[in-house]
Amino acid sequence: MSKEINIPEIIESKRDQYPVAAATVERFFNESIVLLRKQMEFSLRERGDYFWPLAEKILTIDQNLGGDPIKALLEYTLAFLREQASFMKTGNYRYDTDSFNDAFAEVYDNPDVMENFYLEGLLVTHVFWPIHLDMHRFFEDHFLSAITTEKSIGAEFGFGHGLYLYEILKKFPDTYALGFDISKYSLSYAQRLLEKNGIAKDRFSLDLGDVRQPLALESNSLDWCVFAEVLEHIPNPKEALTEISRCLNPNGHVFITTAINSNALDHLWHFNNMDEVTDMLSSANLQIVSSVELPLSNYDSKTKDPTIDCAFVCTPTK
Ligand SMILES: C[S@@+](CC[C@H](N)C(=O)[O-])C[C@H]1O[C@@H](n2cnc3c(N)ncnc32)[C@H](O)[C@@H]1O
């Protein structure tokens, strides 16, 4: 039996310490949809200690960008639910491995999607989707702790909103970060996110780049990499992983996430189970140091949605 919680009382008790989060969570309960409200109750009941400081951090970042987190979250979630409902009916993702150019035109190169809700919506799912909250916790506990050289250099490929880059640059003041993304909208959003939230311009360099192509980086040149929620978006995920393994130094680590049986506006590589992901990692010269498997059913025992998110910290096998 899950314990009952009094939402208004919890919000009130957090208002002094976490004012931005408390005000946004209050708005969320007034304006959100039932499914998300239930998931949020789960987070408040089961993840409270972790939830509030992370929510304050991410929602303050969003506020500094002049965002409207609830609007973006709802649009992003409804788009995801529509795609997932279609997948559960047909067994097919929106795109296949021959149609990356369509995904590029309709999503990554489309300001109505990227600037309207995609980038901000995805950013705030780290607060409002418990599955992404747990993913974020895994990132902090298993990946940030694996970066042992304070004076490191690393890269994120497909950085989107740029939250992971922010976390790394904030925690390690002597670290330098490179970032590559195919979308000019991701590029300008992440640049703004970093600059408006106190990361000095000379600590990072973000550029357009396409991970379907060989990376223009020296072998063994990176101490860390992030490759989160990109594998399922590209037609050649194994080649991209092999390139990342090549660029990492032998003691370096890469944080990787992907989604299994989970459609979206821009998914085209369909992983059917965890073994397909782990087999791909090892065939791309990556050894798993730690991993987490997060089925949506962990958060809602009645759901028929087969989504499983998974995250890994890997090191190259050289
Ligand atoms: C789902 S978002 C992930 C953002 C962020 N990494 C996260 O985990 O929330 C996917 C990102 O990958 C980028 N992307 C898609 N295909 C790419 C490619 N071939 N090369 C580089 N970036 C790509 C998109 O523009 C988008 O910003």
The ligand as a Gaussian input file, in Angstrom:
#p B3LYP/6-31G(d) Opt

LIG

0 1
 C       16.122000      13.702000     -27.566000
 S       17.249000      15.022000     -27.759000
 C       18.413000      14.630000     -26.443000
 C       18.932000      15.855000     -25.741000
 C       19.781000      15.567000     -24.509000
 N       20.981000      14.841000     -24.872000
 C       18.977000      14.789000     -23.469000
 O       19.406000      13.683000     -23.114000
 O       17.950000      15.252000     -23.012000
 C       18.125000      14.556000     -29.195000
 C       19.129000      15.598000     -29.645000
 O       20.000000      14.976000     -30.592000
 C       20.192000      15.833000     -31.684000
 N       20.513000      14.987000     -32.864000
 C       19.684000      14.185000     -33.559000
 N       20.343000      13.586000     -34.554000
 C       21.629000      14.020000     -34.496000
 C       22.793000      13.770000     -35.278000
 N       22.771000      12.961000     -36.326000
 N       23.948000      14.384000     -34.920000
 C       23.984000      15.240000     -33.851000
 N       22.908000      15.523000     -33.102000
 C       21.747000      14.911000     -33.399000
 C       18.888000      16.598000     -31.810000
 O       19.037000      17.816000     -32.497000
 C       18.502000      16.803000     -30.348000
 O       19.046000      17.989000     -29.840000

